[in-house]
Amino acid sequence: METKFNNSHYFSGMKNKLRLQLALQLTLIAFLFSNIILAQCEDITVESLTNPGPFAVETLTEVDGIRNGPDYLEATIYYPTNATAPYSSIAIVPGYTALPESVEEWGPFYASHGIVTIIIGTNSTFDLPEARAIALIDALETIKQENIRASSPLEGALNLEQLAVSGWSMGGGGAQRAAVLDNTIAGVVALCPWLPNPQLDHQSPVLIFSGENDTVAPPFIHADVHYNVTPDATDKLLFEIANGNHSVANTPNGGNGSVGKIALSWLKLYVEENDCYCPLLTEELLVNPPSASKVEQDFECELLGLTSPELAIGLYPNPTKNIVHIEILQDVDFQLISPLGQIVLKGSLSGNHKQIDLSQFPPSIYYLHIEGQVNKLIKYN
């Protein structure tokens, strides 16, 4: 008796089984990654925004070999010594007739939370906002040079796509103008900014602090106008400190510490792209803050989240030493996320040969985020 074997039914059954296994695996990965994200965000709280932060801080000056920028006068770089690279960076400039000492408390504060900070002086204390904008851009060039200076402790330790600017008074106006002049700037923190008739058409997420009782740069003439003329498409936040004067945001302790907490959260969220800081702003720091006389906001952020798997995504080889190939029919955007929840790489995958190069990253476990799905990648030496 001859037995006939139906190949089409057999292979159809195998395909369905493989699809089910893939769906279960992706669901499990999503569940595990969701728990990892929740766990890492649990450590990021309002209470964790301390002054100082958890990391030890050292400084660099021109005596130590840092670049002497032509568009500013002297600089001090504050950097963490026991944090995990790569680091974001921020450049800060003081106001009219003021010296770097007027804003120097921001240096150790940011650095103790893992943000490299360069605080500069001006070639003339009478420099106007546009000159201070150029000085800030020059300071960022010094940061870039530290990333390649062989004797620098920051060699190869900086993320040059995560550069921000800040300043007080005319320096705050200059920070906003720097973002207009250099569209690579990833974030702005303006401290009681002074800048009449501002032209602020830029896309850098901007945080503006103002003092309710500021008589040097009255908010209704400066900070409020700056907020209003910044494009609606730009993420922006205005925080007016109750009873604050012109120097109320010169230190992270301003507004009973709310200035430092909000500024740090803004930089972590928009410059370092760590969404764990989103709820600190939207659900805590900006909800009826007792230190504020006015808050205006027009920004969007979201928690790192996961949705149910819908796309069939294949990765090989995994683990990998360098290149990982992505098998997916659609052209998609991706984000590569570190174990600490930081976005370390993002881009688009298109065409028939989709791949990602991990050679620049240290051996570790990474998470590839595509269309709401998460896949674990292992990089080894």
VENDAMO-V174680 format. One record per residue. N is the residue number from 1. PHI is phi in degrees with one decimal (999 if undefined). BURIAL is I if it has 9 or more other C-alpha atoms within 8 Angstrom, else O. Layout:
n->(N N)
phi->(PHI PHI)
burial->(BURIAL BURIAL)
This chain:
n->(1 2 3 4 5 6 7 8 9 10 11 12 13 14 15 16 17 18 19 20 21 22 23 24 25 26 27 28 29 30 31 32 33 34 35 36 37 38 39 40 41 42 43 44 45 46 47 48 49 50 51 52 53 54 55 56 57 58 59 60 61 62 63 64 65 66 67 68 69 70 71 72 73 74 75 76 77 78 79 80 81 82 83 84 85 86 87 88 89 90 91 92 93 94 95 96 97 98 99 100 101 102 103 104 105 106 107 108 109 110 111 112 113 114 115 116 117 118 119 120 121 122 123 124 125 126 127 128 129 130 131 132 133 134 135 136 137 138 139 140 141 142 143 144 145 146 147 148 149 150 151 152 153 154 155 156 157 158 159 160 161 162 163 164 165 166 167 168 169 170 171 172 173 174 175 176 177 178 179 180 181 182 183 184 185 186 187 188 189 190 191 192 193 194 195 196 197 198 199 200 201 202 203 204 205 206 207 208 209 210 211 212 213 214 215 216 217 218 219 220 221 222 223 224 225 226 227 228 229 230 231 232 233 234 235 236 237 238 239 240 241 242 243 244 245 246 247 248 249 250 251 252 253 254 255 256 257 258 259 260 261 262 263 264 265 266 267 268 269 270 271 272 273 274 275 276 277 278 279 280 281 282 283 284 285 286 287 288 289 290 291 292 293 294 295 296 297 298 299 300 301 302 303 304 305 306 307 308 309 310 311 312 313 314 315 316 317 318 319 320 321 322 323 324 325 326 327 328 329 330 331 332 333 334 335 336 337 338 339 340 341 342 343 344 345 346 347 348 349 350 351 352 353 354 355 356 357 358 359 360 361 362 363 364 365 366 367 368 369 370 371 372 373 374 375 376 377 378 379 380 381)
phi->(999 -92.8 -102.2 -95.6 -110.7 -88.6 -61.3 -63.5 -66.7 -64.2 -68.5 -63.2 -65.9 -64.5 -62.2 -62.9 -65.6 -64.7 -61.4 -63.6 -63.2 -61.9 -62.4 -66.6 -63.6 -64.8 -63.7 -64.7 -60.2 -60.3 -64.7 -64.6 -66.9 -59.2 -67.0 -62.9 -60.8 -61.6 -65.7 -69.2 -71.7 -62.6 -82.5 -103.8 -131.8 -58.5 -67.1 -80.5 -86.8 -81.1 -127.5 -79.3 -84.5 -79.0 -104.3 -72.4 -127.4 -125.8 -127.3 -130.9 -131.2 -62.9 -60.8 -87.0 106.5 -72.3 -62.3 -98.2 -69.5 -71.4 -99.4 -145.6 -119.0 62.8 -156.7 -128.4 -103.3 -105.1 -143.8 -79.3 -102.5 -132.9 -96.1 -99.8 -73.8 -82.9 -101.7 -80.6 -143.1 -141.7 -107.8 -130.1 -127.1 -79.2 -98.7 -56.0 64.8 -95.5 -103.3 -55.9 -58.3 -67.7 -127.1 -67.6 -65.5 -68.7 -60.1 -65.9 -65.3 -61.8 -62.7 -70.2 -110.1 90.6 -110.2 -67.7 -129.0 -112.8 -110.7 -118.2 -99.5 -112.6 -59.9 -136.3 -66.6 -95.8 -55.1 -87.2 -53.1 -64.6 -66.0 -70.5 -62.6 -65.8 -63.3 -64.5 -64.4 -66.4 -64.1 -65.5 -64.7 -63.5 -59.0 -61.9 -68.3 -63.4 -69.2 -120.2 -77.0 -59.0 -92.6 -83.3 -67.7 -101.7 -58.8 70.8 -106.6 -113.6 -91.6 -80.7 -96.1 -121.2 -116.1 -126.4 -134.2 -153.7 -175.7 -109.6 58.0 -61.1 -67.9 -69.4 -63.4 -64.6 -62.9 -63.3 -68.6 -60.8 -66.7 -71.2 -76.1 -131.7 -78.2 -86.8 -66.1 -90.6 -172.0 -133.5 -124.8 -101.3 -101.4 43.5 -68.9 -117.8 -168.2 -77.6 47.3 -73.1 -113.0 -127.5 -83.6 -141.9 -112.2 -78.0 -52.8 -123.4 -110.9 -117.7 -99.7 -141.3 -108.1 -55.7 -106.4 -72.0 -97.8 -84.6 -127.1 -53.4 -54.3 -70.2 -99.1 -119.3 -56.2 -62.2 -67.0 -57.6 -61.4 -69.0 -87.6 -66.7 -55.0 -62.2 -73.9 -90.3 -63.9 -148.3 -146.4 -116.1 -125.9 -95.5 -88.4 -58.7 61.9 -76.7 -101.2 -68.1 -105.4 -66.2 -107.5 -71.5 -133.2 -68.3 -85.3 -60.3 60.2 56.4 90.8 -68.2 -60.2 -64.9 -63.8 -71.5 -62.1 -63.3 -63.0 -63.3 -67.9 -64.9 -71.9 -96.7 -87.7 -88.6 57.3 -102.1 -69.1 -61.4 -85.2 -60.1 -67.6 -62.7 -78.4 -75.6 -110.4 -133.1 -64.8 -105.4 -95.9 47.7 -67.0 -66.6 -86.6 -106.2 -95.3 -161.0 -134.2 -124.6 -144.6 -148.1 -147.5 -125.4 -152.0 -146.9 -70.4 -61.1 -135.5 -130.5 -117.5 -65.8 -61.1 -129.5 -102.0 -86.0 -121.5 -113.9 -128.8 -159.3 -74.5 -151.5 -67.4 -135.6 -92.8 -141.1 -92.8 -117.8 -94.2 -111.4 -103.2 -156.4 -71.0 -76.9 -80.3 -138.0 -96.0 -138.5 -134.2 -104.1 -116.4 -77.0 -59.6 -89.2 86.5 -89.9 -77.4 -99.8 -160.0 -149.4 175.6 -123.0 -117.6 -145.5 84.0 -87.9 -121.8 -90.2 -154.6 -129.7 -96.4 -101.2 -62.1 -80.4 -104.3 -71.9 -57.7 -178.4 -96.4 -122.9 -126.8 -95.3 -103.9 -133.4 50.3 80.3 -106.5 -127.5 -123.1 -83.5 -116.9 -116.6 -104.5 -130.3 -75.1)
burial->(O O O O O O O O O O O O O O O O O O O O O I I O O I I O I I O O I I O O I O O I I O O I I I O O I O O O I O I O I O O I I I O O O I O I I O I I I I I I I I I I O O O O O O I I I I I I I I I I O O I I O O I I I I I I I I I I I I I I I I I I I I O O I O I I I I I I I I I I I I I I O I I I I I I I O O O I O O I O I I I O O I I I I I I I I I I I I I I I I I I I O O I O I I I I I I I I I I I O O O O I O I I I I I I I I I I I I I O O I I I O I I I I I I I O I I I O O I I I I I I I I I O I I I O I I I I I I I I O I I I I I I I I I I I I I I I I I I I I I I I I I I O I I I O O O O I I I I I O O O O O O O O O O I O O I O O O O O I I O I I I I O I I I I O I O O I I I I I I I I I O I I I O O I O O I I O O O I I O O I O O O O O O I I I I I I O I I I I I I I I I O)
